[in-house]
Amino acid sequence: MKRTILILSVLVYYSFGGWAQKAPWTFQQCLDTALKRNISVNQTILANELNKISLEQSKANRIPSVSASVGETYNIGKNVDATTNQFVIGTFHSGNYGLNASYNLFNGLQNNNTIKQYKLNIEAGKFNIENAKNAVILSVTTGYLQILLEYEILKTTQNQLSADSIQVDRTQKQLNVGKAAEGDLLLIKSQLATDYLSYVNAQTQLDLGRVTLMQLMQIPVIDNFDVEVPKFAEPGLDLLLSQDVIYQKALAVMPQIQAASLNTSSSKMAIKVATGARWPRLTFSGGLSSNYASSRKQGTAVNPENYPWYSQVWDNVGQALNLGLSIPIYSNRSLQSGIERAIINSKTAALNELNTQQTLRMNIEQTYTSLKAAAKSYEAGKVQLSSTEMSYLNAEKKYNVGVMSTTDYLIQKNSYISSLSSLIQTKFNFIFQSKILDFYQGKAITF
């Protein structure tokens, strides 16, 4: 039996000793790694880059467009010489060259309104990025605190194993001198096995928590991953603000609220863009053109001479200016449908904004209520733990001197363990809820 106790002690020692020998990750390191590697955050960043490209395109639409054209043709047989508009029988090649520019003088202010809309989209995109980061922050905070909770539970099981080992050894000695029954030793050994199973389960939960956090950080799972264990202040509600004050602060700082508001403004601007399609469009364009044909000659019919390419191109230059007005009269209801869709999208955006505000309010109310309940449970848990601990210590003294049965002793012991585990759970629940409530007020989560 002593050998079994020694093996269990060595296992526990190395399990806990290994943590101290490795460099632990701080919460900030975990968070920075997760924010850098998170796919959703990077996708949101790229989505806003597309908004920036669309803005540059909408700005460029206010600048005249310019294009050039070059065409070369090899003619065989009977064809028209474009430079003289006469038929030519034979083989020759010709060329056409042009330079054109077009400028939109007026299109119902669609360009200007589109530019304003994309500027709003970019600003909303910035807040969407922050909102995506906030989701990562909350996930990492949850994962980090879960590991800290498992540390505490594992530490408790280790302490119980040590206490069980001492009791097994003491009961064995008492049995050897006839002061304890064999049944007492079997009960203590059974408790040792039960607590060892609790230790194994706690170690498993810790390992799973570490895997979860590493996955949130988007890093490969490694065996020597560990986190830094900070010191927490005693839970209390001395400085807790009212729900309404916290909500008003959250409305001012939460990025999803700002993004929803900007999306609503952008949807209103989309209505102006759609309405602008009803207005007449005024465009101005101009161009230069020239051509060349190898069949064309200069001089007299009796003494024709070749007409050089550069001379023909220069002599054949033509200019054109055009002012065009396009008035929409009937477009199979496409313009009206576009306006109606924009109006419905704007109403939808307004409802999304309202829903975002209400969701935030409900989250704050739930967190606020959970925090107050956790604080009360923690205070009650401390009273319960104090009572069960005194009962356990008193029972241990009685058991050690042989005036209490093993069964009664184990009942007191398990009651104490249950109270301790419950208090640990309540403590970390309070810490989590308080961190979330601070987060809604725009405070950075730190440990």
Buried (B, 14 or more C-beta within 10 A) or exposed (E): EEEBBEEBBEBBEEBEEEBEEEEEBBBBEBBEBBBEBBEEBBEBBEBBEEBBEBBEEBEEBEEEEEEEEEEEEEBEEEBEBBBEEEEBEEEBEBBBBBEBBBBBEBBBBBBBBBBBBBBBBBBBBBBBBBBBBBEBBBBBBBBBBBBBBBBBBBBBBBBBBBBBBBBBBBBBEBBEEEEBBEEBBEBBBEBBEBBBEBBEEBBEBBBEBBBBBBBBBBBEEEEEBBBBBEEEEEBEEEEBEEBEEBBEBBBEBBBBBBBBBBBBBBBBBBBBBBBBBBBEBBBBBBBBBBBBBBBBBEEEEEEEEEBEEEEBBEEBEEEEEEEEEEEEEEEEEEBEEBBEEBBEBBEEBBEBBEEBBEEBBEBBEEBBEBBBBBBEBBBEBBEBBEEBBEBBEEBBEBBBEEEBBBEEBBBBBBBBBEBBBBBBBBBBBBBBBBBBBBBBBEEEBEB
